[in-house]
Amino acid sequence: MNQAIQFPDREEWRAEKEAVCFPALVNGMILTCAISAEALHQRFGQGEAMALFAAHRWDIEEEAERAILQEAFDAQDWIWLDSAR
């Protein structure tokens, strides 16, 4: 793992976005990453979104790290992980 990118254990469900949102610390800056419930279900099967996130946290964080390094930010400077792998 890149030591300049860290993922604190502060994920949360955001109903208005229908996504699990989680912070990334990148060289001291806080970025927001997110993965939708739909994407979690497509990847990992049925279940509660937060439980699926917890069970697959390392894979999700690795993907988020790659997206951050590729600067794949949306218009609000968020990193969204897609349904497709």
mmCIF file as gemmi writes it, N, C-alpha and C atoms, coordinates in Angstrom:
data_model
loop_
_atom_site.group_PDB
_atom_site.id
_atom_site.type_symbol
_atom_site.label_atom_id
_atom_site.label_alt_id
_atom_site.label_comp_id
_atom_site.label_asym_id
_atom_site.label_entity_id
_atom_site.label_seq_id
_atom_site.pdbx_PDB_ins_code
_atom_site.Cartn_x
_atom_site.Cartn_y
_atom_site.Cartn_z
_atom_site.occupancy
_atom_site.B_iso_or_equiv
_atom_site.pdbx_formal_charge
_atom_site.auth_seq_id
_atom_site.auth_asym_id
_atom_site.pdbx_PDB_model_num
ATOM 1 N N . MET Axp A 1 ? 0.837 -1.191 0 1 0 ? 1 A 1
ATOM 2 C CA . MET Axp A 1 ? 0 0 0 1 0 ? 1 A 1
ATOM 3 C C . MET Axp A 1 ? 0.874 1.243 0 1 0 ? 1 A 1
ATOM 4 N N . ASN Axp A 2 ? 0.481 2.213 -0.753 1 0 ? 2 A 1
ATOM 5 C CA . ASN Axp A 2 ? 1.176 3.486 -0.815 1 0 ? 2 A 1
ATOM 6 C C . ASN Axp A 2 ? 1.008 4.205 0.523 1 0 ? 2 A 1
ATOM 7 N N . GLN Axp A 3 ? 2.1 4.501 1.203 1 0 ? 3 A 1
ATOM 8 C CA . GLN Axp A 3 ? 2.023 5.128 2.521 1 0 ? 3 A 1
ATOM 9 C C . GLN Axp A 3 ? 1.476 6.548 2.47 1 0 ? 3 A 1
ATOM 10 N N . ALA Axp A 4 ? 1.473 7.169 1.299 1 0 ? 4 A 1
ATOM 11 C CA . ALA Axp A 4 ? 0.921 8.516 1.185 1 0 ? 4 A 1
ATOM 12 C C . ALA Axp A 4 ? -0.61 8.49 1.127 1 0 ? 4 A 1
ATOM 13 N N . ILE Axp A 5 ? -1.209 7.301 0.928 1 0 ? 5 A 1
ATOM 14 C CA . ILE Axp A 5 ? -2.661 7.162 0.882 1 0 ? 5 A 1
ATOM 15 C C . ILE Axp A 5 ? -3.086 6.235 2.012 1 0 ? 5 A 1
ATOM 16 N N . GLN Axp A 6 ? -3.923 6.741 2.899 1 0 ? 6 A 1
ATOM 17 C CA . GLN Axp A 6 ? -4.412 5.956 4.027 1 0 ? 6 A 1
ATOM 18 C C . GLN Axp A 6 ? -5.935 6.026 4.064 1 0 ? 6 A 1
ATOM 19 N N . PHE Axp A 7 ? -6.541 4.963 4.57 1 0 ? 7 A 1
ATOM 20 C CA . PHE Axp A 7 ? -7.996 4.869 4.652 1 0 ? 7 A 1
ATOM 21 C C . PHE Axp A 7 ? -8.403 4.667 6.111 1 0 ? 7 A 1
ATOM 22 N N . PRO Axp A 8 ? -8.781 5.738 6.799 1 0 ? 8 A 1
ATOM 23 C CA . PRO Axp A 8 ? -9.249 5.586 8.182 1 0 ? 8 A 1
ATOM 24 C C . PRO Axp A 8 ? -10.555 4.792 8.218 1 0 ? 8 A 1
ATOM 25 N N . ASP Axp A 9 ? -10.801 4.128 9.325 1 0 ? 9 A 1
ATOM 26 C CA . ASP Axp A 9 ? -12.029 3.339 9.492 1 0 ? 9 A 1
ATOM 27 C C . ASP Axp A 9 ? -13.193 4.254 9.862 1 0 ? 9 A 1
ATOM 28 N N . ARG Axp A 10 ? -13.619 5.081 8.909 1 0 ? 10 A 1
ATOM 29 C CA . ARG Axp A 10 ? -14.722 6.018 9.155 1 0 ? 10 A 1
ATOM 30 C C . ARG Axp A 10 ? -15.747 5.983 8.024 1 0 ? 10 A 1
ATOM 31 N N . GLU Axp A 11 ? -15.99 4.79 7.509 1 0 ? 11 A 1
ATOM 32 C CA . GLU Axp A 11 ? -16.984 4.664 6.442 1 0 ? 11 A 1
ATOM 33 C C . GLU Axp A 11 ? -18.381 4.874 7.015 1 0 ? 11 A 1
ATOM 34 N N . GLU Axp A 12 ? -19.285 5.326 6.143 1 0 ? 12 A 1
ATOM 35 C CA . GLU Axp A 12 ? -20.665 5.554 6.567 1 0 ? 12 A 1
ATOM 36 C C . GLU Axp A 12 ? -21.6 5.349 5.394 1 0 ? 12 A 1
ATOM 37 N N . TRP Axp A 13 ? -22.834 4.96 5.711 1 0 ? 13 A 1
ATOM 38 C CA . TRP Axp A 13 ? -23.888 4.828 4.708 1 0 ? 13 A 1
ATOM 39 C C . TRP Axp A 13 ? -24.523 6.194 4.506 1 0 ? 13 A 1
ATOM 40 N N . ARG Axp A 14 ? -24.616 6.634 3.263 1 0 ? 14 A 1
ATOM 41 C CA . ARG Axp A 14 ? -25.296 7.889 2.936 1 0 ? 14 A 1
ATOM 42 C C . ARG Axp A 14 ? -26.512 7.559 2.09 1 0 ? 14 A 1
ATOM 43 N N . ALA Axp A 15 ? -27.677 7.604 2.73 1 0 ? 15 A 1
ATOM 44 C CA . ALA Axp A 15 ? -28.919 7.219 2.061 1 0 ? 15 A 1
ATOM 45 C C . ALA Axp A 15 ? -29.204 8.091 0.847 1 0 ? 15 A 1
ATOM 46 N N . GLU Axp A 16 ? -28.907 9.392 0.927 1 0 ? 16 A 1
ATOM 47 C CA . GLU Axp A 16 ? -29.194 10.287 -0.195 1 0 ? 16 A 1
ATOM 48 C C . GLU Axp A 16 ? -28.377 9.941 -1.437 1 0 ? 16 A 1
ATOM 49 N N . LYS Axp A 17 ? -27.236 9.288 -1.256 1 0 ? 17 A 1
ATOM 50 C CA . LYS Axp A 17 ? -26.389 8.876 -2.379 1 0 ? 17 A 1
ATOM 51 C C . LYS Axp A 17 ? -26.535 7.387 -2.672 1 0 ? 17 A 1
ATOM 52 N N . GLU Axp A 18 ? -27.223 6.655 -1.764 1 0 ? 18 A 1
ATOM 53 C CA . GLU Axp A 18 ? -27.348 5.205 -1.854 1 0 ? 18 A 1
ATOM 54 C C . GLU Axp A 18 ? -25.979 4.568 -2.006 1 0 ? 18 A 1
ATOM 55 N N . ALA Axp A 19 ? -25.049 5 -1.143 1 0 ? 19 A 1
ATOM 56 C CA . ALA Axp A 19 ? -23.664 4.564 -1.255 1 0 ? 19 A 1
ATOM 57 C C . ALA Axp A 19 ? -22.976 4.535 0.112 1 0 ? 19 A 1
ATOM 58 N N . VAL Axp A 20 ? -21.955 3.697 0.186 1 0 ? 20 A 1
ATOM 59 C CA . VAL Axp A 20 ? -21.043 3.724 1.319 1 0 ? 20 A 1
ATOM 60 C C . VAL Axp A 20 ? -19.955 4.724 0.948 1 0 ? 20 A 1
ATOM 61 N N . CYS Axp A 21 ? -19.765 5.719 1.807 1 0 ? 21 A 1
ATOM 62 C CA . CYS Axp A 21 ? -18.743 6.743 1.586 1 0 ? 21 A 1
ATOM 63 C C . CYS Axp A 21 ? -17.645 6.529 2.61 1 0 ? 21 A 1
ATOM 64 N N . PHE Axp A 22 ? -16.41 6.717 2.167 1 0 ? 22 A 1
ATOM 65 C CA . PHE Axp A 22 ? -15.277 6.508 3.067 1 0 ? 22 A 1
ATOM 66 C C . PHE Axp A 22 ? -14.159 7.487 2.716 1 0 ? 22 A 1
ATOM 67 N N . PRO Axp A 23 ? -13.453 7.965 3.745 1 0 ? 23 A 1
ATOM 68 C CA . PRO Axp A 23 ? -12.41 8.953 3.493 1 0 ? 23 A 1
ATOM 69 C C . PRO Axp A 23 ? -11.09 8.304 3.086 1 0 ? 23 A 1
ATOM 70 N N . ALA Axp A 24 ? -10.308 9.077 2.359 1 0 ? 24 A 1
ATOM 71 C CA . ALA Axp A 24 ? -8.932 8.717 2.038 1 0 ? 24 A 1
ATOM 72 C C . ALA Axp A 24 ? -8.067 9.918 2.412 1 0 ? 24 A 1
ATOM 73 N N . LEU Axp A 25 ? -6.993 9.648 3.122 1 0 ? 25 A 1
ATOM 74 C CA . LEU Axp A 25 ? -6.024 10.699 3.442 1 0 ? 25 A 1
ATOM 75 C C . LEU Axp A 25 ? -4.895 10.592 2.435 1 0 ? 25 A 1
ATOM 76 N N . VAL Axp A 26 ? -4.72 11.642 1.65 1 0 ? 26 A 1
ATOM 77 C CA . VAL Axp A 26 ? -3.721 11.65 0.586 1 0 ? 26 A 1
ATOM 78 C C . VAL Axp A 26 ? -2.787 12.819 0.842 1 0 ? 26 A 1
ATOM 79 N N . ASN Axp A 27 ? -1.587 12.505 1.263 1 0 ? 27 A 1
ATOM 80 C CA . ASN Axp A 27 ? -0.594 13.544 1.576 1 0 ? 27 A 1
ATOM 81 C C . ASN Axp A 27 ? -1.183 14.621 2.478 1 0 ? 27 A 1
ATOM 82 N N . GLY Axp A 28 ? -1.952 14.196 3.48 1 0 ? 28 A 1
ATOM 83 C CA . GLY Axp A 28 ? -2.531 15.125 4.444 1 0 ? 28 A 1
ATOM 84 C C . GLY Axp A 28 ? -3.876 15.706 4.066 1 0 ? 28 A 1
ATOM 85 N N . MET Axp A 29 ? -4.315 15.512 2.822 1 0 ? 29 A 1
ATOM 86 C CA . MET Axp A 29 ? -5.626 16.006 2.384 1 0 ? 29 A 1
ATOM 87 C C . MET Axp A 29 ? -6.655 14.898 2.52 1 0 ? 29 A 1
ATOM 88 N N . ILE Axp A 30 ? -7.882 15.265 2.877 1 0 ? 30 A 1
ATOM 89 C CA . ILE Axp A 30 ? -8.965 14.297 2.971 1 0 ? 30 A 1
ATOM 90 C C . ILE Axp A 30 ? -9.774 14.318 1.685 1 0 ? 30 A 1
ATOM 91 N N . LEU Axp A 31 ? -9.904 13.143 1.063 1 0 ? 31 A 1
ATOM 92 C CA . LEU Axp A 31 ? -10.736 12.969 -0.122 1 0 ? 31 A 1
ATOM 93 C C . LEU Axp A 31 ? -11.895 12.058 0.246 1 0 ? 31 A 1
ATOM 94 N N . THR Axp A 32 ? -12.988 12.158 -0.473 1 0 ? 32 A 1
ATOM 95 C CA . THR Axp A 32 ? -14.124 11.267 -0.258 1 0 ? 32 A 1
ATOM 96 C C . THR Axp A 32 ? -14.18 10.25 -1.382 1 0 ? 32 A 1
ATOM 97 N N . CYS Axp A 33 ? -14.295 8.983 -0.986 1 0 ? 33 A 1
ATOM 98 C CA . CYS Axp A 33 ? -14.481 7.89 -1.922 1 0 ? 33 A 1
ATOM 99 C C . CYS Axp A 33 ? -15.86 7.293 -1.67 1 0 ? 33 A 1
ATOM 100 N N . ALA Axp A 34 ? -16.439 6.672 -2.689 1 0 ? 34 A 1
ATOM 101 C CA . ALA Axp A 34 ? -17.772 6.1 -2.53 1 0 ? 34 A 1
ATOM 102 C C . ALA Axp A 34 ? -17.947 4.906 -3.449 1 0 ? 34 A 1
ATOM 103 N N . ILE Axp A 35 ? -18.778 3.99 -2.967 1 0 ? 35 A 1
ATOM 104 C CA . ILE Axp A 35 ? -19.199 2.853 -3.779 1 0 ? 35 A 1
ATOM 105 C C . ILE Axp A 35 ? -20.685 2.655 -3.523 1 0 ? 35 A 1
ATOM 106 N N . SER Axp A 36 ? -21.46 2.57 -4.585 1 0 ? 36 A 1
ATOM 107 C CA . SER Axp A 36 ? -22.912 2.473 -4.444 1 0 ? 36 A 1
ATOM 108 C C . SER Axp A 36 ? -23.314 1.089 -3.951 1 0 ? 36 A 1
ATOM 109 N N . ALA Axp A 37 ? -24.503 1.024 -3.375 1 0 ? 37 A 1
ATOM 110 C CA . ALA Axp A 37 ? -25.057 -0.265 -2.957 1 0 ? 37 A 1
ATOM 111 C C . ALA Axp A 37 ? -25.192 -1.179 -4.169 1 0 ? 37 A 1
ATOM 112 N N . GLU Axp A 38 ? -25.607 -0.615 -5.305 1 0 ? 38 A 1
ATOM 113 C CA . GLU Axp A 38 ? -25.735 -1.4 -6.532 1 0 ? 38 A 1
ATOM 114 C C . GLU Axp A 38 ? -24.404 -2.037 -6.926 1 0 ? 38 A 1
ATOM 115 N N . ALA Axp A 39 ? -23.322 -1.258 -6.874 1 0 ? 39 A 1
ATOM 116 C CA . ALA Axp A 39 ? -22.001 -1.784 -7.215 1 0 ? 39 A 1
ATOM 117 C C . ALA Axp A 39 ? -21.581 -2.876 -6.235 1 0 ? 39 A 1
ATOM 118 N N . LEU Axp A 40 ? -21.838 -2.675 -4.953 1 0 ? 40 A 1
ATOM 119 C CA . LEU Axp A 40 ? -21.506 -3.698 -3.953 1 0 ? 40 A 1
ATOM 120 C C . LEU Axp A 40 ? -22.262 -4.994 -4.234 1 0 ? 40 A 1
ATOM 121 N N . HIS Axp A 41 ? -23.549 -4.887 -4.558 1 0 ? 41 A 1
ATOM 122 C CA . HIS Axp A 41 ? -24.351 -6.076 -4.838 1 0 ? 41 A 1
ATOM 123 C C . HIS Axp A 41 ? -23.896 -6.772 -6.117 1 0 ? 41 A 1
ATOM 124 N N . GLN Axp A 42 ? -23.57 -6.005 -7.147 1 0 ? 42 A 1
ATOM 125 C CA . GLN Axp A 42 ? -23.101 -6.61 -8.395 1 0 ? 42 A 1
ATOM 126 C C . GLN Axp A 42 ? -21.794 -7.358 -8.189 1 0 ? 42 A 1
ATOM 127 N N . ARG Axp A 43 ? -20.929 -6.817 -7.368 1 0 ? 43 A 1
ATOM 128 C CA . ARG Axp A 43 ? -19.612 -7.42 -7.153 1 0 ? 43 A 1
ATOM 129 C C . ARG Axp A 43 ? -19.633 -8.583 -6.176 1 0 ? 43 A 1
ATOM 130 N N . PHE Axp A 44 ? -20.376 -8.411 -5.076 1 0 ? 44 A 1
ATOM 131 C CA . PHE Axp A 44 ? -20.226 -9.328 -3.947 1 0 ? 44 A 1
ATOM 132 C C . PHE Axp A 44 ? -21.504 -10.065 -3.559 1 0 ? 44 A 1
ATOM 133 N N . GLY Axp A 45 ? -22.598 -9.863 -4.285 1 0 ? 45 A 1
ATOM 134 C CA . GLY Axp A 45 ? -23.841 -10.561 -3.987 1 0 ? 45 A 1
ATOM 135 C C . GLY Axp A 45 ? -24.743 -9.754 -3.072 1 0 ? 45 A 1
ATOM 136 N N . GLN Axp A 46 ? -25.795 -10.413 -2.625 1 0 ? 46 A 1
ATOM 137 C CA . GLN Axp A 46 ? -26.788 -9.738 -1.796 1 0 ? 46 A 1
ATOM 138 C C . GLN Axp A 46 ? -26.274 -9.568 -0.37 1 0 ? 46 A 1
ATOM 139 N N . GLY Axp A 47 ? -26.836 -8.581 0.298 1 0 ? 47 A 1
ATOM 140 C CA . GLY Axp A 47 ? -26.485 -8.31 1.676 1 0 ? 47 A 1
ATOM 141 C C . GLY Axp A 47 ? -26.585 -6.826 1.951 1 0 ? 47 A 1
ATOM 142 N N . GLU Axp A 48 ? -26.431 -6.487 3.201 1 0 ? 48 A 1
ATOM 143 C CA . GLU Axp A 48 ? -26.477 -5.093 3.633 1 0 ? 48 A 1
ATOM 144 C C . GLU Axp A 48 ? -25.187 -4.408 3.175 1 0 ? 48 A 1
ATOM 145 N N . ALA Axp A 49 ? -25.311 -3.205 2.637 1 0 ? 49 A 1
ATOM 146 C CA . ALA Axp A 49 ? -24.179 -2.518 2.001 1 0 ? 49 A 1
ATOM 147 C C . ALA Axp A 49 ? -22.989 -2.349 2.946 1 0 ? 49 A 1
ATOM 148 N N . MET Axp A 50 ? -23.234 -1.936 4.168 1 0 ? 50 A 1
ATOM 149 C CA . MET Axp A 50 ? -22.121 -1.731 5.107 1 0 ? 50 A 1
ATOM 150 C C . MET Axp A 50 ? -21.415 -3.05 5.429 1 0 ? 50 A 1
ATOM 151 N N . ALA Axp A 51 ? -22.178 -4.137 5.54 1 0 ? 51 A 1
ATOM 152 C CA . ALA Axp A 51 ? -21.582 -5.45 5.808 1 0 ? 51 A 1
ATOM 153 C C . ALA Axp A 51 ? -20.749 -5.917 4.617 1 0 ? 51 A 1
ATOM 154 N N . LEU Axp A 52 ? -21.259 -5.698 3.395 1 0 ? 52 A 1
ATOM 155 C CA . LEU Axp A 52 ? -20.485 -6.058 2.204 1 0 ? 52 A 1
ATOM 156 C C . LEU Axp A 52 ? -19.206 -5.242 2.116 1 0 ? 52 A 1
ATOM 157 N N . PHE Axp A 53 ? -19.304 -3.954 2.432 1 0 ? 53 A 1
ATOM 158 C CA . PHE Axp A 53 ? -18.111 -3.104 2.42 1 0 ? 53 A 1
ATOM 159 C C . PHE Axp A 53 ? -17.086 -3.634 3.419 1 0 ? 53 A 1
ATOM 160 N N . ALA Axp A 54 ? -17.529 -3.925 4.64 1 0 ? 54 A 1
ATOM 161 C CA . ALA Axp A 54 ? -16.612 -4.41 5.686 1 0 ? 54 A 1
ATOM 162 C C . ALA Axp A 54 ? -15.954 -5.724 5.276 1 0 ? 54 A 1
ATOM 163 N N . ALA Axp A 55 ? -16.719 -6.616 4.665 1 0 ? 55 A 1
ATOM 164 C CA . ALA Axp A 55 ? -16.19 -7.92 4.282 1 0 ? 55 A 1
ATOM 165 C C . ALA Axp A 55 ? -15.17 -7.83 3.145 1 0 ? 55 A 1
ATOM 166 N N . HIS Axp A 56 ? -15.262 -6.783 2.335 1 0 ? 56 A 1
ATOM 167 C CA . HIS Axp A 56 ? -14.395 -6.656 1.151 1 0 ? 56 A 1
ATOM 168 C C . HIS Axp A 56 ? -13.586 -5.358 1.173 1 0 ? 56 A 1
ATOM 169 N N . ARG Axp A 57 ? -13.412 -4.828 2.362 1 0 ? 57 A 1
ATOM 170 C CA . ARG Axp A 57 ? -12.74 -3.542 2.559 1 0 ? 57 A 1
ATOM 171 C C . ARG Axp A 57 ? -11.393 -3.459 1.842 1 0 ? 57 A 1
ATOM 172 N N . TRP Axp A 58 ? -10.526 -4.466 1.983 1 0 ? 58 A 1
ATOM 173 C CA . TRP Axp A 58 ? -9.168 -4.37 1.414 1 0 ? 58 A 1
ATOM 174 C C . TRP Axp A 58 ? -9.211 -4.267 -0.097 1 0 ? 58 A 1
ATOM 175 N N . ASP Axp A 59 ? -10.075 -5.054 -0.738 1 0 ? 59 A 1
ATOM 176 C CA . ASP Axp A 59 ? -10.194 -4.985 -2.204 1 0 ? 59 A 1
ATOM 177 C C . ASP Axp A 59 ? -10.723 -3.619 -2.644 1 0 ? 59 A 1
ATOM 178 N N . ILE Axp A 60 ? -11.705 -3.111 -1.928 1 0 ? 60 A 1
ATOM 179 C CA . ILE Axp A 60 ? -12.301 -1.811 -2.267 1 0 ? 60 A 1
ATOM 180 C C . ILE Axp A 60 ? -11.27 -0.7 -2.085 1 0 ? 60 A 1
ATOM 181 N N . GLU Axp A 61 ? -10.519 -0.75 -0.991 1 0 ? 61 A 1
ATOM 182 C CA . GLU Axp A 61 ? -9.496 0.278 -0.755 1 0 ? 61 A 1
ATOM 183 C C . GLU Axp A 61 ? -8.374 0.204 -1.788 1 0 ? 61 A 1
ATOM 184 N N . GLU Axp A 62 ? -7.994 -0.991 -2.209 1 0 ? 62 A 1
ATOM 185 C CA . GLU Axp A 62 ? -6.971 -1.114 -3.258 1 0 ? 62 A 1
ATOM 186 C C . GLU Axp A 62 ? -7.447 -0.465 -4.551 1 0 ? 62 A 1
ATOM 187 N N . GLU Axp A 63 ? -8.707 -0.714 -4.896 1 0 ? 63 A 1
ATOM 188 C CA . GLU Axp A 63 ? -9.261 -0.109 -6.114 1 0 ? 63 A 1
ATOM 189 C C . GLU Axp A 63 ? -9.343 1.41 -5.977 1 0 ? 63 A 1
ATOM 190 N N . ALA Axp A 64 ? -9.746 1.887 -4.809 1 0 ? 64 A 1
ATOM 191 C CA . ALA Axp A 64 ? -9.819 3.334 -4.578 1 0 ? 64 A 1
ATOM 192 C C . ALA Axp A 64 ? -8.433 3.954 -4.685 1 0 ? 64 A 1
ATOM 193 N N . GLU Axp A 65 ? -7.43 3.262 -4.157 1 0 ? 65 A 1
ATOM 194 C CA . GLU Axp A 65 ? -6.056 3.772 -4.253 1 0 ? 65 A 1
ATOM 195 C C . GLU Axp A 65 ? -5.627 3.916 -5.707 1 0 ? 65 A 1
ATOM 196 N N . ARG Axp A 66 ? -5.923 2.907 -6.528 1 0 ? 66 A 1
ATOM 197 C CA . ARG Axp A 66 ? -5.593 2.999 -7.957 1 0 ? 66 A 1
ATOM 198 C C . ARG Axp A 66 ? -6.313 4.171 -8.614 1 0 ? 66 A 1
ATOM 199 N N . ALA Axp A 67 ? -7.59 4.359 -8.282 1 0 ? 67 A 1
ATOM 200 C CA . ALA Axp A 67 ? -8.371 5.455 -8.871 1 0 ? 67 A 1
ATOM 201 C C . ALA Axp A 67 ? -7.802 6.809 -8.446 1 0 ? 67 A 1
ATOM 202 N N . ILE Axp A 68 ? -7.372 6.921 -7.197 1 0 ? 68 A 1
ATOM 203 C CA . ILE Axp A 68 ? -6.771 8.17 -6.719 1 0 ? 68 A 1
ATOM 204 C C . ILE Axp A 68 ? -5.478 8.452 -7.479 1 0 ? 68 A 1
ATOM 205 N N . LEU Axp A 69 ? -4.652 7.438 -7.632 1 0 ? 69 A 1
ATOM 206 C CA . LEU Axp A 69 ? -3.386 7.621 -8.345 1 0 ? 69 A 1
ATOM 207 C C . LEU Axp A 69 ? -3.611 7.99 -9.813 1 0 ? 69 A 1
ATOM 208 N N . GLN Axp A 70 ? -4.731 7.531 -10.382 1 0 ? 70 A 1
ATOM 209 C CA . GLN Axp A 70 ? -5.079 7.881 -11.77 1 0 ? 70 A 1
ATOM 210 C C . GLN Axp A 70 ? -5.856 9.194 -11.849 1 0 ? 70 A 1
ATOM 211 N N . GLU Axp A 71 ? -6.088 9.805 -10.688 1 0 ? 71 A 1
ATOM 212 C CA . GLU Axp A 71 ? -6.815 11.069 -10.597 1 0 ? 71 A 1
ATOM 213 C C . GLU Axp A 71 ? -8.198 10.975 -11.245 1 0 ? 71 A 1
ATOM 214 N N . ALA Axp A 72 ? -8.929 9.905 -10.928 1 0 ? 72 A 1
ATOM 215 C CA . ALA Axp A 72 ? -10.256 9.651 -11.502 1 0 ? 72 A 1
ATOM 216 C C . ALA Axp A 72 ? -11.353 10.302 -10.662 1 0 ? 72 A 1
ATOM 217 N N . PHE Axp A 73 ? -11.241 11.602 -10.467 1 0 ? 73 A 1
ATOM 218 C CA . PHE Axp A 73 ? -12.197 12.353 -9.65 1 0 ? 73 A 1
ATOM 219 C C . PHE Axp A 73 ? -13.399 12.776 -10.479 1 0 ? 73 A 1
ATOM 220 N N . ASP Axp A 74 ? -14.569 12.867 -9.811 1 0 ? 74 A 1
ATOM 221 C CA . ASP Axp A 74 ? -15.741 13.395 -10.5 1 0 ? 74 A 1
ATOM 222 C C . ASP Axp A 74 ? -15.765 14.919 -10.345 1 0 ? 74 A 1
ATOM 223 N N . ALA Axp A 75 ? -16.834 15.544 -10.761 1 0 ? 75 A 1
ATOM 224 C CA . ALA Axp A 75 ? -16.935 17.009 -10.731 1 0 ? 75 A 1
ATOM 225 C C . ALA Axp A 75 ? -16.875 17.582 -9.308 1 0 ? 75 A 1
ATOM 226 N N . GLN Axp A 76 ? -17.237 16.77 -8.314 1 0 ? 76 A 1
ATOM 227 C CA . GLN Axp A 76 ? -17.179 17.214 -6.909 1 0 ? 76 A 1
ATOM 228 C C . GLN Axp A 76 ? -15.888 16.776 -6.218 1 0 ? 76 A 1
ATOM 229 N N . ASP Axp A 77 ? -14.926 16.287 -7.007 1 0 ? 77 A 1
ATOM 230 C CA . ASP Axp A 77 ? -13.651 15.776 -6.49 1 0 ? 77 A 1
ATOM 231 C C . ASP Axp A 77 ? -13.812 14.547 -5.607 1 0 ? 77 A 1
ATOM 232 N N . TRP Axp A 78 ? -14.813 13.73 -5.898 1 0 ? 78 A 1
ATOM 233 C CA . TRP Axp A 78 ? -15 12.444 -5.24 1 0 ? 78 A 1
ATOM 234 C C . TRP Axp A 78 ? -14.457 11.339 -6.139 1 0 ? 78 A 1
ATOM 235 N N . ILE Axp A 79 ? -14.085 10.235 -5.516 1 0 ? 79 A 1
ATOM 236 C CA . ILE Axp A 79 ? -13.73 9.011 -6.228 1 0 ? 79 A 1
ATOM 237 C C . ILE Axp A 79 ? -14.91 8.055 -6.108 1 0 ? 79 A 1
ATOM 238 N N . TRP Axp A 80 ? -15.539 7.731 -7.234 1 0 ? 80 A 1
ATOM 239 C CA . TRP Axp A 80 ? -16.649 6.771 -7.263 1 0 ? 80 A 1
ATOM 240 C C . TRP Axp A 80 ? -16.148 5.486 -7.875 1 0 ? 80 A 1
ATOM 241 N N . LEU Axp A 81 ? -16.378 4.368 -7.207 1 0 ? 81 A 1
ATOM 242 C CA . LEU Axp A 81 ? -15.991 3.063 -7.75 1 0 ? 81 A 1
ATOM 243 C C . LEU Axp A 81 ? -17.172 2.513 -8.524 1 0 ? 81 A 1
ATOM 244 N N . ASP Axp A 82 ? -16.924 2.117 -9.757 1 0 ? 82 A 1
ATOM 245 C CA . ASP Axp A 82 ? -17.961 1.653 -10.68 1 0 ? 82 A 1
ATOM 246 C C . ASP Axp A 82 ? -18.468 0.263 -10.333 1 0 ? 82 A 1
ATOM 247 N N . SER Axp A 83 ? -19.594 -0.074 -10.948 1 0 ? 83 A 1
ATOM 248 C CA . SER Axp A 83 ? -20.145 -1.418 -10.812 1 0 ? 83 A 1
ATOM 249 C C . SER Axp A 83 ? -19.267 -2.428 -11.53 1 0 ? 83 A 1
ATOM 250 N N . ALA Axp A 84 ? -18.804 -2.074 -12.713 1 0 ? 84 A 1
ATOM 251 C CA . ALA Axp A 84 ? -17.972 -2.993 -13.496 1 0 ? 84 A 1
ATOM 252 C C . ALA Axp A 84 ? -16.553 -2.998 -12.958 1 0 ? 84 A 1
ATOM 253 N N . ARG Axp A 85 ? -15.936 -4.144 -13.016 1 0 ? 85 A 1
ATOM 254 C CA . ARG Axp A 85 ? -14.552 -4.261 -12.545 1 0 ? 85 A 1
ATOM 255 C C . ARG Axp A 85 ? -13.599 -4.151 -13.685 1 0 ? 85 A 1
